[in-house]
Amino acid sequence: MNIGNLEISGFAALAPMAGVADRAMREICRLYGAAFTVGELTSAKGVSLGDKKSEALLSIGEKERPSASQLFGSDPEVLAEAAKLGLKFSPDFIDINMGCPAPKVAGNGGGSALMKNPVLAEQIVRAVVGAVDVPVTVKFRTGWDEESINAVELAKRCEAAGASAVTVHGRTRKQMYAPGIDYKTIAEVKKSVQIPVIANGDICDGESAKYMYEVTGCDFVMVGRGAQGNPFVFSEINAFLEGRHYTPPTLEERFRVMKEQIALMHKYKDPHNAILESRKHTAWYMKGLHGAAELRRMCGEISSLSDIDRICEKALEENI
């Protein structure tokens, strides 16, 4: 698949997840086979006003490339300006978020709220495409709710405005992350445009990735929550779709990679924030283990790296 002039190899990419898919996670997922990554949701207004926290979210390390910066907002001029400012971090492409369901984003006219205003959405894409010399992609949902499924219209408008690819999360904004994926609408989007269509939603292993490819005809898939505590999912998907045998990591390997990810978090963030954020990541790595409920409780109380070591020791004792 090509995103503009950017050649992408592989089968699955890491989805942008605000407060989750930070630089550490992105690097680890790339190491285990993610085809590309997308940075955390970043306020275009914050970037344009010189906010340091917003700007920091646009930083891209070499080990996570190919990688995109993801921007949200509702003003075409502000988004175009933010995209230009973000070029100093040399993103391989820029992604515009039109799918975030969070009230603080959609409530201000950005994210999934733009699906209710496809004319403005098209103006935004056209403005950003005209402002930068890298490919521009757009991520959106199937619609605002079941009564307003308009992903096909939005995809056509994005293509007309110069977008190089679109990503469709197979849920409405009203659904949030509730069970059930609308494969039919993703397939209709694929049939309606010539640019690549990336499918997102409930992909957690090789079988679900293959199913998404088969039923939608999409050009690529994107993994979000399925990669939380499981960067190995990309190795599994790649092996499955290439017809190779996949050997899951041992529990020791799983914890080694978890500690490597947490070490990277400490490298890139304030140590206090890294410890706090390690709580959720560590809990995700405990998923499916015997005694997981107690292990997750312990993860919620992590205050030092030694706490993480103790949790791993307990998990190994109970699961080996």
N, C-alpha and C positions, 0 to 999 in steps of 0.2 A: 504494500500500500504506500502511496505517496501523499503527503500533506503538502500541497504546493510542490516546491522543488526538493522537499525533504523526504528522503527515502526511509521508510520504516520497515524493519524486518521483525519477524516473530508473529505472535498470535494475540497477545493480551497486554494491555497497558494498565498502569496504576491510576485509578481515578483520583481527582482532587477531593480531599476531605479536610475541611477547616478544623484546625485544632487536633488533627490526627496525622495526616500524611505530611509530616514535616520533613526537613532535609534528611534527617537520620533515617527515617522510614523509607524515603524515596531512594536513598543510596542502597539500602539493604535489599529493597525490592528489585532494583536494577541488577544487583549482584546475582539474584536468584532468577533472573530471566524476564523481568518486566521489559516490554519493548520500548516504552517511553514513560515519562512521568509528567504530572501536571502539578504546579505549585498550589499552595493553599489560597483560598479565596481572599482577594485583596481589594480594598476599597479604592476605586479610581479617584474619588474625591480626596481621600487621605493622601494618596501619592501626589496628586496635583498641588496639594497644600504643603507638601514637604514633610509630612508626618513620618518620623523615623521608623516607627513600628510597622507602618504600612510598607515603607520602602524595603525594610528588612525581609519581608515576606517574598519579595521579588528576587532575592539573591539566589543564584543557581550555581551549584558546584559541578565540577567536571564529571564526577562519578555518577551523577544522576541524569546525565544527558543521554539521548535527546530529551529535552524538557521544555515545558511551556510555562509562562506566567499566566495566571488566571485573574482577570479583573471583573469587578461588578460595579454597577451604577445605572443611572437612568438618563444621564445627560450626554448626548453624542460628543459634544466638544470636550467635556471633562474626560471622558473615556479615551478620546483620541490623544489628548494631552498626556494622560497617564501612560498610555501605551508608548508614546514617544520617549517619555522620561524613563520608562522601564527598559528601553533598548540598551542602556548602559550596562545591564547585566547579561546582555547577549542571549536572550531567550531564543530557542530554536523556532518557536512559534508563539503566538499569543492566543489564549482562549478567553472568550467572553462568556461569563456565566449568566444564563437565563433560565436556570433551573432550581436554584437554591430556594427551599421552602421556608427557611427561618424567618419568623416575623420581623426581626430587626433588619433583614435585607429586603424581603418582599414587601414589608410594610412601608418602605420608603421608595417603592417603585422599581427596585432592582430585582435581580434574580428571577424567580418564576413569575413575578408580577408583570414582566415584559411580555409574557405570553398572552396577556389580556390586551396588549397594545402592539400588534405585529407591525404596524406602520413605523412606530418609534423604534422597535427592535431592528427593523431593516435600516433605518437611518443611523443607528448606532454602529451596526456592522460596516456600513459604507464609510462612515467617518473614520473608524479604526483602520480599515483596510487602506484608506487613502493616506493615513498618517505614518504608516510603518512600511519597512521593506522586508518584513518576514511574513510567513503565512499566518492567516487568522482563522481560527476555528470557533465554533459556537456550541455550547452545551445547554440543552433544554429538556423539558419533560414532554409527555404526550399532550398535555393541556393543563389548564387551571383546575378543572374538575371534569367529571364524566359528561357533563352537558356542554363542554366547550373543548373538545379534542381538536386541536388545530396544529399538531406537529408538522403535518404535510405542508400546510400554508407557510408556516414559519421556516421550514427547511428550504422551500422554494425562494422565499424572500432573502434568506441568508445567502443562497447560491447566487441570486441575482445581484446582491450587494458585493460579491467578491470573496465570500468565505471559501476556504480551501477544503473544509470538511465540517461535518456536524456530528455531535454525539447526542444520542437520544436515550434518556433514562426512561424505561418503560413504565412509568407511573405518573399520575397527575400530581399536582401540587397538593390537592386535598388528601390524597392517599399518604403523603409523606413517605414513610418507608414500610407501610403495611404490606402484608403478603399479597402476591399476585402481580404478574408482569404482563403488560399488554404487548405481546409479540406481534400481533396483527398490525398495530399502528407503526411499529418499527419497520415491518416489512413494507408497508405502504410508503413510508418515507424513502426507503431504499429505492423503490420503483419510481419515485417522483423526481429524483435529482440525479445528476451525473457525477457530482463530487462524492468522495468517500463518506459512508455512514458508519459510525462507530456505535455499537449497542452496549448499553449499560443496564445492570439490574439483576440481582440474585445470581451472579456467576461466582461459584465457590469451588469449582473443581473442573477437571478435564471434561467430564460428561456434560455439565451444565454449559460450558463454553461451546462444546460441539453442538449442542441443541440450539443455542442461540444463533450460531452460524447457519445451521440447517434450516430453521423455521423462518428466519428473517432475511437471509441472503446478505446480511451485513458484511462490510469489508473488514471489520476489526471488532474486538470486544474490549471492554474496560471493566476492571475489577475494583470494587470499593471495599465494602465491609468484609468481603471474603478474604481480603489480605490482612485484616487486623489480627495480629499475633500469628500470622501465617504467610510470610513472604514466599514460602516454598510453593504456594499455589501456582506461581508462574512457571516454575520448573515442571510441576505436574501437568499444567495445561499444555505447555510446549511438547512434553513427552507424549501425552495422550493424542494430540493432533498430528504428531509426526509418526505415530505408531510405534513409539519406543516404550520399553518397560520403565516404569517409574518406581523407585524405592523411596518411601517416605523417610524423613529424617528420624534418627533415634531420639529419645527424650533428651539425652545428653547433648546431642547436636542442636536440638530445638532451643535448649537453654543457653548454649554457647552463643548462638546467633542473637537471642534475646539480649544477652549481656553486651554483645557487640553493638546492638542498636542503642541500648541505654548509654553506653560509653560515648557513642557519637552524639547523642542528645546532650551530654555534658560538655562535649567539645564545642557544640554550636550554640548552646544556650546558657543562661545564668544557671548555676548549679542548683539553686533552690527550686527554680521552675522546672528544671530537668527532673528532679526527684519527684515533684508533685505530678508531673505528666507521665512519669514512668509507672505510676500506679495503674492507670488504665491499660497501658501497653502490656505490662506484666500480667495483669488479669486476663487479657486476651490470649496470651501464650499458654495459660492454664486451662483453656477451654477443652472440654472432653476428657479431662483426667479424673481418676478416682479421687474423691474428696475435693472436687473443684470448688464447691461452695465455701468451704473453710479456707481454701487457698485464696480465693477471690477476696474474702474478708480480710485476710492478712495483707493482701496487695493494697487494699484501701488504707492501710495504716503505715505504708512504707515511709520512712523518714531518713534512710541512709542506704548506701550500697550493701552494707552488711545485712540489712533486712532482706534484700533480694536474694542474697546467698542462702539465708536460712529458709526462705520459701522454696527455693530450688531443692535444697537438701530434703525438706519434708516431702515435696512432690516426688522426688526420686525414691524415697523410702516407701511411699505408699503405692507406687506404680511400677516398680521393678521387682 
